[in-house]
Amino acid sequence: MEVLAAHLPAYTKVVVRGNRGSLPVPLTLGPACVARVIAVAPDVFHVAPGDVVVDTALLDAGDGDEILVGWVGLGGSGAGSERTARMRTVWRDGVFAEKALCAKETVVKLAGAENYPDLARLSFLPWLCLAAAGLHAAGPLAGRDVAVLGATGQLGGAAVLTALAEGAATVTAVGRNAAALDRLAALGPRVRTHRLTGDRTRDAAGIGPVDVALDALGATLTADATMAAYDSLRGRGTLVLIGGVRQELAIPYGDLMHRRLTLRGSWMADDATVTTVWNLIRAGLLDLSVLEPLTVGLDDPAAALDLAERTTGLDFVALVP
């Protein structure tokens, strides 16, 4: 495939340093991209040369054995297995390159994208899909009140955009970066904001009441913000975890039961979600013009990593080889 554009996540430097898990080195990094198919193997029928596709990096062998090609992260328990080790040996390299060889299972056709005018912005599609998969775990969003924790980060920003596109009545953007929150508030009257205080009771009151809370937070020192989101739920509400929090959650049994709450986890996105999000973009319901991609090439990787580390929210680095 010819790589057209790839999102360079803000935490890529952390991955390179080995602080997010092991990688089968040496390898070409890169978890996802928008690309044009150059050639296909004889057993590939769902895409053809000339098609514009998204490579999701998610390779699923079944029974919980999943890998992200060219990136950290394993499905199931996250511990890996003998089979995931073999998968990573065969499918080692990612897509931060001019051309990439990808497993057919990781490729989804973007029908009608051949003439899409803004590939740098479109490279954010995989993160929009991760957010959408988490939101879909809570059921239809139309007319419901949604909160997004970590909304000032890139995954959280993607969730705010997706929730608005799918008809949420209100979206409460929750985070600590005041400037980023103000930018999200400017998206429209359905967006509310809450700046985290660190006090669980105050934060719960500021976040809710909501029907759906999506936790897209990164690493945190405590689980207080996540539990504040739990506290903010209305009866029969849903808390979905898609972020990088590594704390234990003390869920009160009786409260969960009597309020009929749901706690869900979501990791990555399936092909149907990718198609749904792409169709929202094609229809103009999910407006990518609010994104601010900073374009880099392959000539100075260190500078690209430094730039990505400084981005947040609706700003991101797009690698255009």
C-alpha positions in Angstrom: 0.0 0.0 0.0 1.0 3.6 -0.6 0.8 5.4 2.8 -1.1 8.7 2.2 -1.3 10.0 5.8 -0.9 8.6 9.3 -1.7 10.1 12.7 1.4 10.3 14.9 -0.1 9.9 18.5 1.1 12.4 21.1 2.6 9.6 23.2 4.7 8.1 20.4 7.9 9.1 22.1 6.9 7.2 25.2 6.3 4.1 23.0 9.8 4.6 21.4 11.4 4.7 24.9 9.7 1.4 25.8 7.5 2.8 28.5 4.2 1.5 27.1 5.1 -2.1 26.6 7.5 -4.3 24.6 7.9 -4.3 20.9 9.4 -6.9 18.5 12.4 -4.8 17.5 13.7 -3.9 15.1 10.5 -2.8 13.4 8.8 0.0 11.5 6.4 1.8 13.9 2.9 2.9 13.0 -0.5 1.7 14.2 -2.8 3.0 11.5 -3.0 5.1 8.4 -5.0 6.1 5.3 -3.5 4.5 2.3 -4.0 3.6 -1.4 -3.9 0.0 -2.4 -1.1 -0.8 -4.9 -1.4 -4.5 -5.1 -3.2 -7.4 -3.4 -2.5 -11.1 -2.8 -4.6 -13.6 -4.7 -6.8 -14.3 -1.7 -7.8 -10.7 -1.1 -11.2 -9.8 -2.5 -12.6 -6.9 -0.4 -10.2 -4.3 -1.7 -8.5 -3.7 -5.0 -5.7 -1.7 -6.5 -6.6 2.0 -6.5 -8.9 1.8 -3.5 -8.4 4.2 -0.6 -8.5 2.3 2.7 -7.8 2.7 6.4 -5.4 0.3 8.0 -6.6 -0.2 11.6 -3.5 -2.3 12.7 -5.9 -4.7 14.6 -5.1 -8.3 13.8 -7.4 -10.7 15.5 -6.7 -14.5 15.6 -9.8 -15.2 17.8 -10.1 -16.4 21.4 -8.7 -13.1 22.6 -5.4 -13.3 20.7 -5.2 -9.8 19.2 -2.2 -7.6 18.3 -1.7 -4.1 17.0 0.7 -4.4 14.1 3.6 -2.1 14.5 2.5 -0.9 17.9 2.2 -1.7 21.6 -1.0 -3.3 22.9 -2.4 -6.8 23.0 -6.1 -7.8 23.2 -7.7 -10.2 25.7 -6.0 -10.0 29.1 -3.2 -7.9 27.6 -0.6 -10.4 28.7 -0.1 -12.0 25.3 0.4 -15.7 24.5 2.6 -17.9 22.4 0.2 -17.3 19.5 0.4 -13.5 19.8 4.2 -13.7 19.9 4.1 -15.6 16.6 1.6 -13.1 15.1 4.0 -10.3 16.0 6.9 -12.1 14.3 5.0 -12.6 11.1 3.3 -9.1 11.1 6.0 -6.9 12.7 6.1 -3.7 10.7 3.7 -0.8 10.9 2.9 2.1 8.5 5.1 5.0 9.3 6.7 4.6 5.9 6.2 5.5 2.2 4.8 2.0 1.5 3.5 -0.7 3.8 2.7 -4.4 3.6 -0.5 -5.0 5.6 -2.6 -8.0 6.6 -5.9 -8.2 4.8 -7.7 -8.4 8.1 -6.5 -4.9 9.1 -7.7 -3.1 6.0 -11.1 -1.5 5.5 -12.2 0.1 2.3 -13.3 3.7 2.4 -15.9 3.8 -0.3 -15.8 7.1 -2.3 -12.6 8.3 -0.6 -10.6 8.3 -3.8 -11.1 12.1 -4.2 -11.3 13.1 -0.6 -9.6 16.5 -0.5 -7.9 16.5 2.9 -6.0 13.3 3.7 -4.0 14.9 6.6 -7.3 15.4 8.5 -8.6 12.1 7.4 -5.7 10.4 9.1 -7.5 11.1 12.4 -10.2 8.6 11.3 -8.8 5.6 13.3 -8.9 7.6 16.5 -12.5 8.7 15.8 -13.3 5.0 15.3 -11.8 4.1 18.7 -13.9 6.7 20.3 -17.0 5.7 18.4 -16.6 2.0 19.4 -16.6 3.1 23.1 -19.6 5.3 22.7 -21.5 2.5 20.8 -20.9 0.2 23.7 -23.4 2.4 25.6 -26.1 2.1 22.9 -27.6 4.8 20.7 -26.6 8.3 21.6 -29.4 10.3 20.0 -31.0 12.6 22.6 -28.8 11.4 25.5 -26.5 13.4 27.7 -22.9 12.3 27.3 -19.7 13.1 29.3 -16.2 12.6 27.9 -13.4 12.4 30.5 -10.0 13.3 29.1 -11.7 15.4 26.4 -8.7 17.7 26.1 -6.6 14.8 24.8 -6.7 13.5 21.3 -8.8 10.4 22.0 -11.2 12.5 24.1 -11.4 15.2 21.5 -12.3 12.5 19.0 -15.1 11.3 21.3 -16.6 14.8 21.7 -16.7 15.1 17.9 -18.2 11.7 17.4 -20.9 12.1 20.1 -22.0 15.4 18.6 -22.2 13.8 15.1 -24.3 10.9 16.5 -26.9 13.2 18.0 -26.1 13.5 21.7 -28.3 16.1 23.3 -25.4 17.4 25.3 -21.7 16.5 25.5 -19.8 17.5 28.7 -16.1 17.8 27.9 -14.1 17.1 31.0 -10.4 17.8 31.5 -7.8 20.0 33.0 -6.6 22.1 30.1 -8.7 25.3 30.3 -7.7 26.5 26.8 -8.5 23.1 25.2 -11.9 23.1 27.0 -12.7 26.6 25.7 -11.9 25.4 22.2 -14.3 22.4 22.6 -17.0 24.7 24.0 -16.7 26.7 20.8 -17.9 23.7 18.8 -21.5 24.6 19.6 -24.3 25.1 22.2 -24.6 21.3 22.9 -21.1 21.3 24.4 -20.7 21.9 28.1 -17.3 21.8 29.9 -16.1 20.9 33.3 -12.5 21.5 34.5 -11.5 18.8 36.9 -10.8 19.9 40.5 -9.5 16.7 42.0 -12.4 16.5 44.4 -14.6 13.6 43.6 -17.9 15.0 44.9 -17.4 18.4 43.2 -16.4 16.8 40.0 -19.4 14.5 39.9 -21.7 17.4 40.3 -19.9 19.3 37.6 -20.0 16.4 35.1 -23.5 15.2 35.5 -26.1 14.1 35.6 -25.5 12.2 32.4 -26.7 9.0 30.7 -23.3 8.0 29.3 -19.8 8.7 30.6 -16.8 7.7 28.4 -13.4 7.6 30.2 -10.6 8.5 27.7 -8.2 9.6 30.4 -4.5 8.8 30.1 -2.3 7.6 33.1 -3.6 9.1 36.4 -2.3 9.1 39.9 -5.7 8.1 41.3 -9.0 6.8 40.0 -10.9 9.8 41.5 -11.8 11.3 38.2 -13.1 8.0 36.8 -15.2 7.4 39.9 -16.5 11.0 39.7 -17.8 10.0 36.2 -19.4 6.9 37.7 -21.1 9.0 40.4 -22.4 11.4 37.7 -24.5 8.8 36.0 -28.3 8.8 36.0 -30.1 5.6 36.8 -29.6 3.0 34.0 -26.6 4.9 32.8 -23.4 3.5 31.4 -19.7 4.1 32.1 -17.4 3.0 29.3 -13.6 2.7 29.8 -11.4 3.2 26.7 -8.4 5.1 28.2 -5.1 4.6 29.8 -6.0 4.7 33.5 -4.1 1.9 35.4 -5.9 2.2 38.7 -8.2 -0.3 40.4 -11.8 0.8 40.6 -13.8 0.3 43.8 -17.3 -0.2 42.4 -20.0 -0.2 45.1 -22.0 -3.4 44.5 -25.3 -2.2 45.9 -25.2 1.1 44.1 -24.4 -0.5 40.7 -27.2 -3.0 41.3 -29.9 -0.7 42.6 -29.3 2.1 40.0 -29.1 -0.5 37.3 -25.9 0.9 36.0 -23.6 -0.7 33.3 -19.8 -0.7 33.3 -18.3 -1.5 29.9 -14.8 -1.8 28.5 -14.0 -1.1 24.9 -10.7 -1.6 23.0 -10.1 -0.7 19.4 -12.9 -0.8 16.7 -14.4 -3.3 14.4 -14.8 -2.8 10.6 -18.5 -1.9 11.0 -17.6 1.0 13.2 -15.0 2.2 10.8 -17.6 2.2 8.0 -20.1 4.0 10.2 -17.7 6.8 11.1 -16.5 7.2 7.5 -20.2 7.5 6.4 -20.7 10.3 9.1 -17.7 12.1 7.5 -19.0 11.6 4.0 -22.4 12.9 5.0 -20.9 16.0 6.6 -22.3 15.1 10.0 -18.8 14.7 11.4 -16.9 17.9 10.4 -13.1 17.4 10.2 -12.5 21.0 9.5 -12.3 21.7 13.3 -9.2 19.6 13.5 -5.8 21.2 13.2 -3.3 18.8 11.7 0.4 19.6 11.8 2.0 17.9 8.8 5.5 16.3 9.0 7.5 14.0 6.7 9.9 11.2 7.3 13.1 13.2 7.1 13.4 14.2 10.8 11.8 11.6 13.1 13.1 13.1 16.3 11.5 16.5 15.5 8.3 14.8 14.5 8.2 13.0 17.9 8.9 16.2 19.8 6.1 18.0 17.9 3.6 15.2 18.5 4.4 15.3 22.2 3.3 18.9 22.3 0.0 18.4 20.6 -3.3 17.8 22.4 -7.1 17.9 21.8 -8.0 18.8 18.3 -4.4 19.4 17.3 -2.4 16.4 16.1 0.5 15.5 13.9 -0.2 13.9 10.5 2.7 12.1 8.9 2.5 12.5 5.2 5.4 10.6 3.6 
